[in-house]
């Protein structure tokens, strides 16, 4: 009966309370004969007989509470996200999915179209990559602005912008939009930002670049939005070769052009110090928490040939489209800490990172990959042989207007409590999942003393992006 009760806007959490009230209400209104008949029925038949009476009881005696639940569920309804962006739905959009592995030219082709357009936006998963595109496009003589969470550079007369995906404006119209690493739609934390871009971009052409794991879902979304979809398939310019001879656990076997990938900051600096102590090589480092300008300087230093910095030690950040002249990717380990325990690195991430070896037009056009330890080699080979796993759902998160509407129902809740309540009541269809909120809630803890009111929801959302 609890499932049918949802149609009356009775949430699962409230159903036991309402059912108890109904049990106290019903006996006094049943004749002895009716009660005996009801008790003699199988459970399903008894439920079917009682449901109309339960519905009448709720509508008659719990009308105010039902109206509130109806408003709450309406405010937390995420079942038709394509309808959130009426201006995007009003324009004909051409979506081009550039589908292929790393070092296949897919992003290069999309960026060529971006630079040639009258106006455009490039959406990056990383600040460093947004900065790289910003530098490259301006060097071509195309005025381009930069927008990241840490830095905004508005270039006069620019009609182009390179931004991190969370900084994308769905209000500005563009001729061409490029959304990089589109497979991140399925990311449990940040996926909503890619989904928002696909649904909400006001662009004549939208170029999606990435592996094929979300292609099926993008097809469904385009069917919902009425957009035309083209799929361009790509292959690597040169095959990625696995070196059977690993480093055998000895960093003295590092060579020029190597990128040693480690999954913790401590390991990154341990590896850097060991290489510089026991070999003639000098190391650059790249990891997510480095300041943007420092990461840019380290990437440039490694790519240039006129200095002694010929080895890169990096985190998994190198897997996100950074253009680096890497000869060989060496995995220092193939396990990472997930916040609870050490787990194997996902095959899709291994493929993404290993694929950064070799770059067309560089001094290392052929890509090599191997491991630091011999014991990890079989897992590396296994990961590279696996086909891309098809994503079943993609991420979603409410826009601030929805949280604003929801907050009206609960004016006394803190922002974190409001997010928990929203997750408890929200509904999504089978294409989407609600993204994790832990990172937002950590920042929101700093704002805990701010009483959430509808007028402040937009401000808090801006602070938390």
C-alpha positions, 0 to 999 in steps of 0.5 A: 500500500505504501507504493500507492500512497506515493500517488497521494503525495505521502512520502515513504517516511510519513507513511507509517505515521499515517497508517497508524492514524488510519488504524485508530480511525477505522475500527470504530467505523466498521461493522463486525461483519465487515471487520470479519470479512476484511480479516478473512481476505488475503493480504493483497485483497485486503490492501486493495479494499482498504486503499480507497478508504485510506485515501479518503481518510488522508484527503479528509483528515490530513489535507494540509499535510498532504498539500505540503507534501505535494508542494515538497515533491513538486519542488524536488521533482527532477524527472524532466531536466531537459525542460529546465532550459526553455531557451536552449529548447527553443533553438535548433542545436547540432550536437557532434560527438567526437568519440575516440581514445586519447591521442586521436585528434578528436579534441583538436578537430573540435577546437579548430571549429571553436577557434574559427567560429564567430563566438564560442565557449570551451568547457574544460574539466581542469583549470590547467587545461582551460588555461592552455586553450586560453593561451593557444587561442589567443596566440592564434589571434582570436580574443578569448577570455578565461573563467575558472573558479580561481581566476577570471581574465576578461579579454576586451572585445572577446567573443570566445571563452575558455572555462572550467565546466562548473563556470559555464554560463547557460545564459550566454549564446554561442555559435560553437561550444566544446565540452571536453571529457564528456564521459565525466557526465557519469562521475558521481561527484561532478557529473552534473556539470557536464549534464547541465552543459549538454542540456542547457548550452545556448549554442548552434553547435555543441561538440562533445569530446570523449570516450564512447561510454556515455554515447548511448545516454547522449543519444537519449538526451538528444531525443528528449531535447530534439537536437540533431546528433552526429557521431564522429569515430576516431582511432589513435594516430599511433598504437599504445605499446605496453613495455613488458620490461617494467622499471623492476622497482628501481627508479634508476631505470627512469628515462627522459620523457617518462611520466611517473604516475602516483596517486598520492601527493606524498608518493609524488614528492617521494618519487621526485626526490628519489629520482633527483637523488639517484639519477641525473634527471630533473623532475617537474610535478603536476597534481590537482592541488597545485596553484594554477600558475605553478601547474602551467609553469611545470607543464611548460618546463617539461614540454620545452627541450632546452632545459634539464627537466626531462621527467614528469611526476604527476597525479591522475590529473595528467589523464584529463587532456593536458597536452604533454610531451610524454614518451612513456607513462609509468604507473608507480602503483595501480591502487589508490585510496578512495577515502576508506581503503586502498582500491584498484584504479578503475580500468577506464582511468588507467586507459585514460592516463596511459593514453597520454603517452605519445603525441602527434607532432612532438618528439615522442609520437609513439606512446609507451606504457609500463609499471614500476613494479612487475607485479602490476604489469598484468593488471595494466595489460588487463585494463588496456584490453577491456572495452569501455564500460557503458555508463548506465546513468549520468549525474544531475543536481538541482539548479538554485531556483529549484532549491530556492523553491524547496527552501520555502517549505523548510525555512528553518533548515541549514543549507546542509539539512536542506540538501539532505531533505532535498535528496530524501524527497527528490525524484529522477528518471532512469537516465540520471542519478543525484550527484554526491553532495559531500564536497558542497556540504564541506564548504557549506559547513563554513556557512552553517550559521547562515540561516537559509532563506529563499533570498540567499539560496542563489548567493550560497550556490555561487559560493559553493560552485 
